[in-house]
């Protein structure tokens, strides 16, 4: 990632008629990685960020603007990808703060991801390279799926949840809303995970997690802390 100061105004530039302009919010690692997932349907025109130290810079060749870009580019789609292990429970409020209709959100699936025609993917979803989503899996709105994860048949990933890289979700797993599943975690079939659960790196989950908001880790997973501290 590179950055430099820029005084370029927030001026829309028309792209090809069959390509949607895209704004990415915020200017973070998830958004930079999303640039590799554009395919032929989107043309990134810039980032939106609330940090005055980032606004006015150039990152990965694109300008960073403040929230006025939402109205300055009225026809641009928006991909909102905030969230980390420390802030994932607040993703819903961060995304809602943009104040845009669901129809304006973009969904990006990397050209090298494999998604079954029988799977469903919601709005404002980012699916990175190497991911496999199989038959009847359901990805709700505002989900991030990092590279090389596998989501097997009939599983559901709840809204605002983040799956780290290389996560394996077996069949008939239900992961609740606003969860964070760390890279390399494994979830066995026919279990559920309560909302706002943090599953640590490389954790093996072999039974359902019924209480929301806990932090889980180990082989097999055990509760390390009863409530997440954001």
N, C-alpha and C positions, 0 to 999 in steps of 0.2 A: 504494500500500500504506500502511495506517495501523496504528499500534500504540498500545496503552495498557495500563497494568497492570490485572490482574484477579485477584480471589481466588475466582472461581467454582469450585466443586468439579467434579471429573470425574464427572458424574452422567448416565447414559444417559437420553435422552428419546425415547420411541417415535415413529416416523414412520409414514406410511401403510403398510399391510401389503405393498404391491407395490413399495415403494421401499427400497433398501438404504442403511443408514447407511454413511458413508464417512469414514475417517481418512486424512489425507495426511501423508506422511513424506518428507523433513523439511519444515520451514517455509522454503521457498526460492522463487525465481522460478518454477521449473517447477510447483510445487504451487499457487501462486497462479493461474497461467495455467490450470491444470487445472480450476479452479472454473467456467470458461466452457464446459467440455466435459461437464458433468454430465448434460445431457439430462433425461429423466424417470425414469431408473432408479436414480439415486443422490441422496442428501441428505447433503451434507458436514456433519459435526458438529464437526470440529476438526482441528488439526495436531498432529503429534508431532515433538518436536525434542530434541536432546541439549544444546543451548546454554542454560545457566541464565539468560542474559540475555533469551532469547526466551520461556522457559517462564513462564506466568502473565500473558502479554500477550494482547491481542486483535489479530489481523491479518486484514484484509479481513472484519471482522465475526465472526470465528471465534476461539475460544480456542486457545491453544497449550499443550499438556500434555507431560509427559515420557513415557517409555515405559510407565508404568503404565497408560496409556490402552489399550494393546493388550489387557490383561486386563480392564480396567474396562468395555470395550465388546466383550464376547466374540463378539457376532454382527455386528459391523461389519466391512465389507470394508476393505482397505487398499490404497492406491495409493502405491507407493514410487518417488520420482522424484529421487534424488540425482544429482549429476554435473554437471560443467562441463569446459571444455577442460583444466583443470588436474588434475581428479580423476577423469576418466571411467574410467581403468583400475582404479579401486578400487570401482566401482559394485557389483560382484558381492559383495564382502565387506560393504559397507554394507547392502545389501538382505538378505543372508543373516543379518546380525546381529539382525534382527527375530525370527528363530526361528519363523516361521509357515509353515503348509502352503501349497503352491502354490494350493490351492483357495480360500484366503482372499483372495488378491490380486484386485483389481479391474482391469478393462480399460475405458478410457474412449475413445470415439470421438466427436469433436465432431459435432453434428447437421449441420454444413455441410461435413463431409468426405465424400468419395465413395469407397466401398469396393466393389469387385466382389464379387458373390456367390461367385465362384470363388477369391477370395483367402482366406488364412488368417491369423489374428491370435492370438498367444499370450496368456499371462497377464501381468498387470502391464504392460500396454502403454498408452501415452498417445498418441493421434493428434489433433492440433490442427486448427483450422479451415482450410479451403481445401485440405487434403491430398487427393490422388487416388492411390488404390492400385488397380491394374488387374488383369486376369485372371491367375490362377495365381501372383501374388506371395505370398511367405511372410514374415510378420513374426514372428520368434521371441519368446520371453519377455523381459520387462524392457527393452523398446525404447521410446525417446522419438522421436516424429516431430513436429517443430515446424511452424508454419503454412506452408501453400502449397508443401509439398514434393510431388513426383510420383515414384511408384515404379511403373515399368512392368512389363509382363507377365513372368512366370517369373523374377523377381528375388527374392533372399533377403536379408533384413536380419538379421544374427546377433544372438544374445542379448546384452543389456546395451549395445547400441550406441545412440548418439544421432545423429539427423539434424537439423541446424540448419534454420532457415527457408529456404524456397525452394530446397531441394536437388533436383536432377533426376537420377534414377537410370534409365538406359535399360534395355532388355530383356536378360534373361539375365545380370544382374550379380549376383555373390555377394559380399556384404560380411560380413567375419568378425565374430567375437564381440568385444565390448568396444572397438569403434571409436568415433571421433568424427569426423563429417563436418560441416565448417563451413558456415555459411549461404552459399547461392548457389553451392555446388560443383556441378560437372557430371561425371557418370560415363558414358562411352560404353558401348555394348552389348558383351556377351560378354567381360567382364573380371571379375577377382576382386580382392578387397582382403584382405590378411592381417590376422589378429587384432591388436588394440591399435594400429591405425594412426590417426594424427591427420592429417586432410586439412584444410588451411587454408581460410579464407574465399575464396570465389570461384574455387577451384582447378578446373582442367579435367583430369580423369584420362582418358587415352586408351589406357593399357596397364595390364596387371595389376601389382599390387603384391604381390610374393611374400614379402618378408621382413617378419616381424611387428615391431611396435613403432616404426616409423619416423614421422617428421614430413614431410609432403609439401605442396608449394605451387607455384604458378606456372601458366603456360599455354604448353605443356602441363606437367603436374605433374612435378616432380623431387624427389629426396630431399634435404631440407634438414638432417636430423639422423637418424642411423641408429637411435637408440632414443629413445622418448618419456621425458621426465623428468616424473614426476607431482608 
